[in-house]
Amino acid sequence: MFESGYLLVVCEKPDAARRVASALGGAVKAERVDDGVVVYKVDGARGRYVVCAASGHLYTVWDVDEKKSGYPVLDVSWYPLHAVDKGKSQVGKLINAISGLAKGAAGFINACDYDVEGETIGYNILKYACFGKERSALRAKFSTLTSEELRESFARASAIPVNRLAEAGRTRHIVDFLWGVNLTRALTEAYSSKGGYRTLSVGRVQGPTLAYIVDRECEIRWFVPTPYWSISALLDKDGFTFRAWYVVEKVERLVEAQAVEEGCTGSEGVVKDVHRQIIRQHPPTPFNLGDLQHEAYRVFGFSPSLTLRLAESLYLKALISYPRTSSQKLPSSIGYRKILSSLQKLEQYRSDASELLTKSLKPFEGKEEDPAHPAIYPTGELPQGLDDRQGKLYDLIVRRFFAVFGDFALRERVTADIEIGSYLFKVSGRRTIEEGWIRYYRSYSDIEDNPLPILQEGDKLRVASLDVVEKFEQPPPRYNQSSLLAKMEKEGVGTKATRAEVIDTLYQRGYIVDSSIRATDLAFSVVEAMREYSPNIISTEMTREIERALSDIEFGRVSGAEVVEEAASHLLSALEGLKAAEEDLGSKVREAAKASLAAEDIVGECPLCGDGRLKVLRSKKTGKRFLGCTNYAKGCRASAPLPQKGKIRSLNRRCKVCGWPMIAVILGRYPWRMCVNPNCSTKVRGRKA
Amino acid sequence: MRCALCWRESRSKEGLCSYHAEAHKSLNEGYRRWCRAYGEIDEGRYLEKLLELPECGEWVKDVAKMELKCLKEKEENGVKEGS
């Protein structure tokens, strides 16, 4: 054990602890204490520091009665994680080690991430593992793990006697636990009321999120495409061809489309009006977490939870600032020039960084603010050993950082009215006059030029072709992880830190499948049952109201106890509705669960009989799985072999070559897509090769 | 009673669950829009075309298949009665 009288520094993660220790002093000594837990000893400005790390949350909210079933559960308290989850024995070792160190400490510094979750982690450790030091401990607040900022934050560290951020975080955990445990038990017990068992969960944020997906799925499944006609003319001016569109974008009746076609045939185009406009296109705003998640999804196809994980890993390497931020602002205190000068050392950024350094630097900022952190920015530390995905995200963040300091881009927009016969067509073109910020963000920008020839009123144009195309209205798109995240942000459900996790949970619970998100039968039944018996559970309004109250705690407008009381009263009335309808609810959800499981085995329509469906079956003789038609009893002998490893999922589409269903085989990180037809020419070609 | 097209409880006079009943309503409304768009269109052709369209909703297709089957049965019965 160490000689007493040191300052005990509590960090959130081991990587952060290592960085904090190196920042505080020159010679860092890593030592193993009780149960092999590693801590860092270092001599710094305030004396000797011992830096220890948690591993995320070490304490959790749990039912005081420790019952495993029955509801309502309203009496809850904080417990060490290992006491309620036997798989977390390492947490017990960590807590023992920290408690041992706390006994010899002369003072405490909380150096967890500065946000609601970090504050909650640090507060609980100081309160429970360090014997009530949550009020007297100093708080080091920082947005990057660079040595300079860490040293400054430790020099400025002060005690927080009234910790509203921690109160807000602890209250959120209590409310979410109450909501989750009670609703999950209500649903699970309803399901099990007539035998059988399956855990069915609904959380406070999960409920409304699932309802958005189910509602969208209904719109798609009820959609009847309406026909319309789109009319365009391919025009030619001195060898430069371009397309103009009939002024009515969607012609609703075939006779009208035919009349336009007839009226235009044999006529030339005459330019009636030309309008030129210069547009100043502002730079993008700095990334907050949501913006980064959307952009990484658009550019790389990264899911929001993957982006968050990658961003956190870059933060822990001190390469970027704290990513769980709402801010779209970059204060000058972060040192724009210092960062650019440092990035200049890297070949790929040299030219852009050098150019920016010759200008006066003022970022184009968005409206969103965050009291704890600025927007996400590169620290200027030079990256080493990044994997492919970390490297991509880092580059995106750096180039976005450059772009926000760029000049406005100047673009010319030309629109022209063109008469063909007596019908009016319109054409529009855009071209970039001055690139401005686009030059720094070119690899990721989706801005494209579609220039037109120089057009003047009275110009005559040859009609190379007139095209009348029958089209159909499209259903609304399915949500993907990025658009669902955007919907949650817009509706104000969840927080920046938890939304991606909620989406992951919906996948894990079997409520949603596929990257273009589809609701399962189980999701339909759960949402339907909630709407019928307890609509508040999936109401956006109530979730938003609780969210607002939780946020009010941070500003001291309301106490945590008041928020818990209000949330519990909403919850109790919801549970009453569920209890009263337990039997009916149970049978509905049970049937849906069965149908959902059965649907997972169906990969698509049978291409031979057209009436049956191809289903995953197992051979009684060999136990191997294969596909067979559900119309086997009626004589259909369609069958196909299947890979014996991995999870099989229907892709809900047919092979373009042979028309048999396509499946995804999920084995390892990346799914493998294939046509199920063993004789499909794509496979025959593959075999020959 | 079960829905004629899925495992859910039937809630409409056509013997359909609430989801398929709503799809049936959409199908009928869609037919009116198609008649307006094309001038006129045979009901059987409308249903066949919908079944080919990837944009058409899954539940609408379930109902369209059922309606098409009924239509064909009616036609066959009509032919038999006629002969």
Interface residues (C-beta under 8 A of the other chain):
Chain A: C218 I220 R221 W222 F223 V224 P225 T226 P227 Y228 E252 R253 L254 V255 F472 E473 Q474 P475 F524 E591 K594 A595
Chain B: C6 W7 R8 Y19 E22 A23 S26 L27 E29 G30 R33 W34 R36 A37 Y38 G39 L50 L53 E55 C56 G57 E58 W59 V60
